Amino acid sequence: MKLMIQIPCYNEAETLEIALNDLPRQIDGVDEIEYLIINDGSQDNTVEVAKAWGVHYVVNFRKNKGLAKGFMAGLDACLRNGADIIVNTDADNQYCGADIEKLVRPILDGKADIVIGERPIDQTAHFSPLKKKLQHFGSWVVRKASNTDIPDAPSGFRAYSREAAMRLNVTNEYTYTMETLIQAGRNKMAMVSVPIRTNEELRPSRLFSSMFGYIKKAMLTIVRSFMMYKPLRFFSCIGSLFFLLGVLLGIRYLVLLFSGEGGGHIQSLILASTLMLIGVQTAVIGLLSDIISDNRKILEDVQYHVRKMDYETRDK
């Protein structure tokens, strides 16, 4: 059983060694542990620090591509190098390295394919009250969109079985955390959450420059993911709203018409017809999107088998 721990890095020379020193060297049930960093276009000596420490693999991007692409590149490298379990953690030592054993244990026991580390958000000192509320709200939205009960959706401290990693896809360029949860939940992958500890903040987050920017990007990611994996429900809800408004306006016009006052309210009839037409067209878009979604599922299954053959060939 081989565990690989991957760390996305962007100018992390000051904190990387601290994070690496905190990682476990052995875990019961794991025969081999290896370490990999994704150098996401760093302009400092992040790579030199990693190599001096003894990191086994380095994935290099010449230009910063963002967390989502770095995460997927790391998964690919881990799978190509024979990982049975992959753990993703941060280079700023946000998470307690000793808790990696908690993450991998459900996978080793055959109880889960994906394990999410649940941070003590309300007890985290460097989280502002607003950020704590937004973290809880974002997790609630993701739970509804993914049909899961994961309490800390934005957590990047995760473990994946080899099988789960081969089935993951990330299409947005912002972050992988929410999209992969929605995807895994809709594909009915076995997921669990375990409580983990966090360390003191060594540097401010680089994922977003402002709270407003974080909210906007997170909500766009959630909505886009929900559109991808449940398009019929998404467009049907929007279409139903327009259609219902049109029906209400139509009823209002009929009431006025039968009371002898319909002549001056033709605008209401036109608006009602327009809203109902928009509702029907939106529902049709939902049906077409649902068909496209089915085709995407077939392509994902094909991609999974191609990946499996590719990785197994390289393992041999």
Order of alpha helices (4+ residues) and beta strands (2+ residues): beta-alpha-beta-alpha-beta-alpha-beta-alpha-beta-alpha-beta-alpha-alpha-beta-alpha-alpha-alpha
